[in-house]
Amino acid sequence: MKGWHKALFIVGIAIGSGALIDAALLRPWYLRWGAMDNEPKKSWPGDELVQRPGQCTRGITIHASAERIWPWIMQIGQDRGGFYSYTWLENLFLANMRNADRIVPGL
């Protein structure tokens, strides 16, 4: 086997192995990251709008009432309150993001 054939074979094995590991181990975990065991099986608002609902259910627990959380959700977005994510990651893609640390009136 020539050198470049061998290198191509090794790269193919590495990519194939990575895909198998992702499909068998990682994907089931990250498709339901943070969700409680019963949540992926539930019906959610909007499920009727898609053919196969429930393929990806992620969650996070917030210890606050909906009334306290809703203003934060309403100001999500670029040039608004931000996405409350990893700012360094968003800016890595030149998004020039800043995340609000308070409720901004008017957003």
ABEGO torsion letter per residue (X at the ends): XBAAAAAAAAAAAAAAAAAAAAAAAAAAAAAABGBBAAAAABBBBGAAABABBGABBBBBBBBBBAAAAAAAAAABEBGBAEAGBBAAAAAAAGAGBBBBABBBBGX
